[in-house]
Amino acid sequence: MITDYLKYVNDNAYIVKREVPTHVFEIKGQNKLNMQLLQDYRDYLGCDHVLRSQTHFLMCETIEEAEILE
C-alpha cells in the first residue's frame, strides 16, 4: 500500500494518506457504494477530501495555498 504522496488535480495539491480499493465500500448484492461508510472512514483517518481512481479511493488532505503576509 502506497501512502503519503502528493497528487495534483485541477491546480489543487493533496497529500494522499491512504489508498483503499473501491470494492471495500460496495453494498453487497447491489450496484451501489456505501457513501456514509466512506465518509466516516475518511473522517476517521483525519482526511478532508476523497479522490477516486478507476480501482481505488484516495483518502487525502488538502494542501492550502500559502498566503503572503506583508
C-alpha positions in Angstrom: 0.0 0.0 0.0 1.5 3.3 -1.1 0.8 6.2 1.3 1.8 9.8 1.9 2.5 11.1 -1.6 1.5 14.3 -3.4 -1.2 14.4 -6.1 -2.2 17.4 -8.1 -5.7 17.7 -9.5 -7.1 20.8 -11.2 -4.4 23.1 -9.7 -5.1 21.7 -6.2 -2.5 19.8 -4.3 -3.4 16.9 -2.0 -1.4 14.6 0.3 -2.7 11.1 -0.3 -2.8 9.3 3.1 -4.3 6.0 2.1 -5.5 4.1 -0.9 -8.5 1.8 -0.5 -10.0 -0.5 -3.2 -13.5 0.7 -4.2 -15.0 -2.8 -3.7 -14.5 -2.3 0.1 -17.3 0.2 0.1 -19.7 -1.7 -2.2 -23.1 -2.7 -0.8 -23.3 -6.5 -1.2 -26.0 -7.6 -3.7 -26.4 -4.1 -5.1 -24.6 -1.9 -7.6 -24.1 0.9 -5.0 -21.4 2.3 -2.8 -21.9 2.9 0.9 -21.1 6.6 0.9 -21.7 7.1 4.6 -19.2 4.4 5.4 -16.7 6.1 3.0 -17.3 9.5 4.7 -16.9 8.0 8.2 -13.6 6.3 7.2 -12.3 9.5 5.7 -13.1 11.3 8.9 -11.6 8.5 11.0 -8.3 8.9 9.1 -8.3 12.7 9.6 -8.6 13.5 5.9 -10.7 16.2 4.3 -11.1 15.0 0.7 -11.6 11.8 -1.3 -10.4 11.3 -4.8 -11.3 8.3 -6.9 -9.3 6.3 -9.5 -10.7 3.5 -11.5 -9.9 1.0 -8.8 -9.3 2.9 -5.6 -10.5 5.7 -3.3 -7.7 8.0 -2.3 -8.0 9.5 1.2 -6.4 12.9 1.1 -5.6 16.1 3.0 -5.9 19.3 1.0 -2.8 21.5 0.9 -4.0 25.1 1.3 -2.3 27.8 -0.8 0.1 29.9 1.1 -0.8 33.5 2.0 1.7 36.2 1.6 1.8 38.4 4.7 3.2 41.9 4.5 
